[in-house]
């Protein structure tokens, strides 16, 4: 029996790679291993599902069984990968099963970064990184009126906006001086903050949580400025860390993610990495558009046409209906400066936020030095 192309992970990267392979080759053996039930769903929808009244079950588009049928692939849900042997070209799973592979693709994703919080309730701080997490989070929202969100980045702001649909005015804590600090300059960040504040989100910028304690059925947050805050639920959204432990144990080169070249190949022959776990030619890009570019290129490579990934302009949509925003941040480490070039632009003035129904357009450009 011919060894399959083996994909570890059934998220956006893993399933879309399998789909792209099937467009090009109907017969190559495919197998996918998943840590969860391997449903097909849109992970980006997790941070705006509340406004649509969606439960975790309603977000599932197709079951693992349906995906296995459509892809003509073997899918192994709820399995743990124990080790990768790149010399023998095989993967060991829990229970002692060993899977050979022709080519191996790591689409392992990333884990939420856990803040070094103290307090007797630090372990009860929630995060949402997959469908199971969302099910736990949404179940805990029943009866909640005060939700503290740790992190004012893209995911924190999206969840803050989404909670408004449940009648909850969340409070966002972040040590940065403005939200979306890694994506927007100060002028646009202040304008964005004012828009969400007008809708009901509370921001405590320049402030982070240092501890979380139980206070009856609620929580008491200890803050970096010496103050305290109370909440019925605490959600951490401070970012993700690529899952690299498995690759590192297998001897693959790792940095922030699993290091690959432009053809998505790792330091081991026949082992590739895509998605949130990958560091492609020095870039870690945990967004939908770069992932789709990766899977299309890799599908061609794995079906006989070696193809390097290339990235077009890839704007990122911030799903905040209170102030719809699209960003195209410069690469990390590039020297340069932001400049607001829209005529008469006063983005940093909160009173410039327009009422619902009106449109304001601002243009900010990043020029390299």
C-alpha positions in Angstrom: 0.0 0.0 0.0 1.3 3.4 -1.0 2.1 5.7 2.0 -0.2 8.8 2.0 0.4 12.5 2.2 -0.1 12.9 6.0 -1.5 16.1 7.3 -1.3 16.8 11.0 -4.2 19.2 11.8 -7.7 19.7 10.5 -8.1 23.5 10.9 -8.2 26.1 8.1 -4.7 25.2 6.9 -5.0 21.4 7.0 -8.5 20.9 5.5 -7.9 23.6 2.8 -4.6 21.9 1.8 -6.4 18.6 1.4 -9.1 20.3 -0.7 -6.5 21.9 -3.0 -4.6 18.6 -3.4 -7.8 16.9 -4.4 -8.4 19.6 -7.1 -5.1 18.6 -8.7 -4.9 14.8 -7.9 -8.0 12.6 -7.3 -6.1 9.5 -6.4 -3.1 10.3 -4.2 -3.7 8.7 -0.7 -4.5 11.3 1.9 -4.7 11.0 5.7 -5.4 13.7 8.3 -4.9 13.5 12.1 -6.8 15.8 14.5 -6.6 16.6 18.2 -10.4 17.2 18.2 -13.5 15.8 16.5 -12.2 17.2 13.2 -15.3 19.1 12.2 -15.0 21.6 9.3 -15.8 25.1 10.5 -14.5 28.7 10.0 -12.3 29.6 12.9 -12.5 33.3 12.1 -16.2 33.1 12.8 -15.6 32.3 16.5 -15.1 36.0 17.3 -18.3 37.2 15.8 -20.6 34.2 16.4 -22.5 35.8 19.3 -23.9 38.6 17.1 -25.2 35.9 14.7 -26.7 33.9 17.6 -24.6 30.9 16.6 -23.8 28.1 19.0 -20.7 26.0 18.7 -22.8 23.2 17.1 -24.3 25.7 14.6 -20.8 26.7 13.4 -20.0 23.2 12.2 -20.4 23.1 8.4 -19.4 19.5 7.9 -18.5 16.5 10.2 -15.3 14.6 9.9 -17.2 11.7 8.3 -18.5 14.0 5.6 -15.1 15.5 5.0 -13.5 12.1 4.8 -16.1 11.2 2.1 -15.6 14.4 0.1 -11.8 14.3 0.3 -11.6 10.5 -0.2 -9.2 10.6 2.8 -8.7 8.8 6.0 -9.4 11.2 9.0 -8.4 10.2 12.5 -10.2 12.4 15.1 -9.3 12.8 18.8 -5.8 11.4 18.3 -2.6 12.6 19.9 0.7 12.6 17.9 3.4 11.3 20.1 6.5 11.5 17.9 7.7 12.1 14.3 10.5 9.9 12.9 11.8 11.8 9.8 14.4 9.1 8.9 11.8 6.3 8.9 9.1 8.7 7.5 6.5 7.7 10.1 4.4 9.3 12.8 3.6 7.6 16.1 0.1 8.1 17.6 -1.3 7.4 21.1 -2.3 3.8 21.5 0.8 2.6 19.7 -0.4 3.1 16.1 2.3 4.1 13.6 1.5 5.9 10.4 3.9 5.9 7.5 3.9 8.9 5.2 5.1 9.8 1.7 5.1 13.5 2.7 4.3 15.0 6.0 2.6 18.4 6.5 2.5 20.1 9.9 -0.6 22.2 10.2 -0.6 22.1 13.9 -1.8 25.6 14.6 -1.0 27.6 17.7 -1.8 27.7 21.4 -3.1 30.8 23.4 -0.4 32.6 25.3 -1.0 32.2 29.0 -0.3 35.3 31.0 1.8 34.8 34.2 -1.1 35.7 36.5 -1.2 34.9 40.2 -4.3 34.4 42.3 -6.5 31.5 43.2 -8.6 31.9 40.0 -5.8 32.3 37.5 -6.5 28.9 36.0 -10.1 29.8 35.4 -9.3 32.5 32.9 -10.7 31.4 29.6 -9.4 31.7 26.0 -11.0 30.9 22.7 -8.8 29.2 20.1 -11.1 26.5 18.7 -14.7 25.2 18.6 -14.4 23.4 22.0 -13.1 26.6 23.6 -16.0 28.6 22.1 -18.5 26.1 23.5 -17.1 26.5 27.0 -17.0 30.3 26.7 -20.5 30.7 25.3 -21.9 28.4 28.0 -20.3 30.6 30.7 -21.9 33.7 29.3 -25.4 32.8 30.7 -26.1 35.3 33.4 -22.8 37.2 32.9 -23.0 41.0 32.8 -19.3 42.0 33.3 -16.7 40.4 31.1 -13.0 41.4 31.4 -10.9 40.9 28.2 -7.2 40.7 28.7 -5.6 42.0 25.4 -6.6 44.8 23.1 -5.3 43.3 19.9 -7.4 42.0 16.9 -9.0 39.0 18.7 -9.7 40.9 21.9 -11.4 43.8 20.1 -13.4 41.4 17.9 -14.7 39.6 21.0 -15.4 42.9 22.8 -17.5 44.1 19.9 -19.3 40.7 19.6 -20.2 40.7 23.3 -22.2 43.8 22.8 -24.8 41.7 21.0 -25.4 39.8 24.3 -26.0 43.0 26.2 -22.6 42.9 27.8 -20.4 46.0 27.9 -16.9 44.4 28.1 -13.9 46.0 29.6 -10.6 45.6 27.6 -7.3 45.7 29.5 -4.0 46.2 27.7 -0.6 47.7 28.6 -0.4 49.4 25.2 -1.5 53.0 24.9 -4.1 52.2 22.1 -5.9 49.1 20.8 -4.6 47.2 17.8 -1.2 48.5 18.7 0.7 46.0 16.4 -1.6 46.8 13.4 -2.3 50.6 13.6 -0.5 53.8 14.4 -1.6 56.0 17.3 -3.9 58.2 15.2 -5.9 55.3 13.8 -5.8 53.4 17.1 -7.3 56.3 19.0 -10.0 56.7 16.3 -10.8 53.0 16.4 -11.0 53.0 20.2 -13.4 55.9 20.2 -15.6 54.1 17.7 -15.9 51.0 19.9 -16.3 53.1 23.1 -19.3 54.9 21.4 -20.8 51.4 21.0 -20.3 50.5 24.6 -16.9 48.9 24.9 -14.8 50.1 27.9 -11.0 50.3 27.4 -8.4 50.4 30.2 -5.3 51.0 28.1 -2.0 51.2 29.8 -3.2 48.7 32.3 -2.8 45.0 32.6 -3.9 42.3 35.0 -1.4 40.8 37.4 -3.7 38.5 39.3 -7.2 37.0 39.3 -9.0 35.9 42.5 -12.4 34.3 43.2 -14.9 36.7 44.7 -18.0 34.6 45.4 -19.4 33.6 42.0 -17.4 36.4 40.3 -13.8 37.4 39.9 -11.6 40.2 41.3 -8.8 41.3 39.0 -5.7 43.0 40.5 -4.2 45.5 38.1 -0.8 46.8 37.3 -1.7 50.4 38.3 -2.6 49.2 41.8 -6.3 49.2 41.1 -8.9 46.4 41.0 -11.8 45.4 38.8 -14.6 43.0 39.1 -15.9 40.6 36.4 -18.3 37.7 36.0 -15.9 36.2 33.4 -12.3 36.8 32.3 -11.2 36.1 28.7 -7.6 36.2 27.8 -6.8 37.3 24.2 -3.2 38.2 24.3 -2.0 36.3 21.3 -1.0 32.9 20.1 2.3 30.8 20.3 2.9 28.4 17.3 2.9 24.7 18.3 6.5 23.8 17.7 7.3 21.2 20.4 6.6 18.2 18.2 8.8 19.5 15.4 11.5 20.5 17.8 11.5 17.0 19.4 11.8 15.6 15.9 15.0 17.6 15.3 13.4 20.2 12.9 14.7 23.7 12.8 12.4 26.0 14.8 12.3 29.7 15.5 9.1 31.5 16.3 7.5 28.7 14.3 8.6 25.7 12.3 11.2 27.2 9.9 10.5 26.6 6.2 11.7 27.9 2.9 9.4 29.5 0.3 8.3 26.0 -0.8 7.1 25.4 2.7 9.6 22.6 3.3 11.2 22.4 6.7 14.8 21.4 7.5 13.8 17.7 7.0 13.3 16.3 3.5 9.6 15.6 2.8 8.3 17.5 5.9 6.4 20.7 5.3 4.7 23.3 7.6 1.8 25.7 6.9 -0.5 28.0 8.8 -0.1 29.3 12.3 2.7 26.9 13.3 4.9 27.9 10.3 7.6 30.5 10.0 7.9 30.8 6.2 11.2 32.5 5.1 11.3 34.4 8.3 7.6 35.4 8.4 4.9 34.2 10.7 1.5 35.3 9.3 -1.4 33.8 11.2 -4.1 35.2 8.9 -6.5 33.7 6.4 -5.1 35.2 3.2 -1.4 34.1 3.7 -2.6 30.6 4.8 -4.6 30.3 1.6 -1.6 31.3 -0.5 0.5 28.7 1.3 -2.0 25.8 0.8 -2.4 26.6 -2.9 1.4 26.6 -3.4 2.0 23.5 -1.4 -0.7 21.6 -3.1 1.0 22.2 -6.4 4.4 21.1 -4.9 3.0 17.9 -3.5 1.3 17.0 -6.8 4.4 17.3 -8.8 4.9 21.0 -9.6 7.4 22.6 -7.2 5.9 26.0 -6.3 7.2 28.8 -4.1 4.6 30.7 -2.1 4.3 34.3 -3.0 2.2 36.9 -1.2 0.1 39.6 -2.8 -1.2 42.6 -0.9 -3.0 40.9 2.0 -5.2 43.3 4.0 -6.7 42.0 7.3 -10.3 42.6 8.1 -11.0 43.4 11.7 -14.5 42.1 12.4 -15.7 45.0 14.5 -19.1 46.2 13.1 -19.1 49.2 15.5 -16.2 50.6 13.4 -15.4 48.3 10.4 -11.6 48.4 9.9 -9.2 47.0 7.4 -5.5 47.0 8.1 -2.4 46.2 6.1 0.4 46.4 8.6 4.1 46.6 7.5 6.3 43.5 8.1 7.8 43.3 11.6 11.1 45.0 12.0 10.9 47.2 8.9 12.2 50.7 9.5 9.9 53.5 8.6 7.1 55.6 9.9 3.3 56.1 9.6 1.9 59.2 8.0 -1.8 60.3 7.8 -2.2 61.6 4.3 -6.0 62.0 4.1 -6.8 65.8 3.6 -7.9 67.3 6.8 -7.6 64.1 8.7 -8.0 64.4 12.4 -8.2 60.6 13.2 -7.0 61.0 16.8 -9.9 63.2 17.9 -12.6 61.1 19.5 -15.3 63.6 18.8 -14.8 63.0 15.1 -16.5 59.6 15.4 -19.6 59.8 13.2 -23.1 58.5 14.1 -24.2 55.2 12.7 -25.1 55.4 9.1 -22.4 57.9 8.1 -19.1 56.9 6.6 -15.6 58.3 7.3 -12.6 57.3 5.3 -9.0 57.8 6.5 -5.8 56.8 4.7 -2.6 56.1 6.6 0.5 55.2 4.8 3.7 53.5 6.0 6.8 54.7 4.3 10.1 52.8 4.7 13.3 54.7 5.4 
